């Protein structure tokens, strides 16, 4: 559980500031952070605990990890689309949100690999 909490904290430390920066044209910093937090509360435990039984280093693990990351990206993108469909600054573009979600997840995945192995 400690490993998950550490990984979750790293994920939030990486992702929330990026969300706050890139979503500011559609919402406040606090709303962007709340959406990023909600997206991660939904996806991070499912990904982390769902992959715990796979054998490290196998080709199958890599395929499952990529598929899981794509699923996470889609869920987190959906959270943003729903959370930003109507804002005080107008609705957000779904393609831009897809790119932002992909960038944010790639950043946290990369930092996680570097820090946590």
C-alpha positions, 0 to 999 in steps of 0.5 A, spaced: 500 500 500 505 504 501 508 503 494 501 505 491 501 511 495 508 513 493 506 512 486 499 516 487 503 522 490 508 522 484 502 522 479 498 528 482 505 532 483 506 531 476 499 531 473 495 536 477 500 542 475 500 541 468 492 540 468 492 547 471 496 550 466 493 547 460 486 547 462 486 555 464 483 557 458 477 553 460 476 553 467 480 556 474 486 553 477 482 549 482 477 546 477 482 544 473 486 541 479 479 538 481 478 535 475 485 532 475 484 529 482 477 526 480 480 523 474 486 520 478 482 517 483 478 513 478 483 510 474 490 510 478 488 505 483 484 500 478 491 501 474 495 500 479 492 494 483 489 491 477 496 490 474 500 488 480 499 480 479 503 481 472 510 478 471 515 484 470 519 484 464 514 479 460 512 481 453 505 480 455 506 485 461 508 490 456 502 489 452 497 489 458 500 495 460 499 499 454 492 497 453 491 499 460 494 506 459 490 507 453 484 505 457 486 510 463 487 515 457 480 514 455 477 515 462 481 521 464 479 524 457 472 523 458 472 526 465 475 532 462 470 532 457 464 532 462 467 536 467 468 542 461 463 541 457 460 548 459 464 553 463 464 560 464 469 560 458 466 556 453 466 549 452 472 545 451 475 542 444 475 534 445 481 534 441 485 538 445 483 535 451 485 528 448 492 531 447 492 534 454 490 528 457 495 524 453 501 529 454 499 529 462 499 521 462 505 521 458 509 525 463 507 522 469 508 515 466 515 517 464 517 520 471 514 514 475 519 510 471 524 514 472 523 515 480 519 508 482 522 504 477 
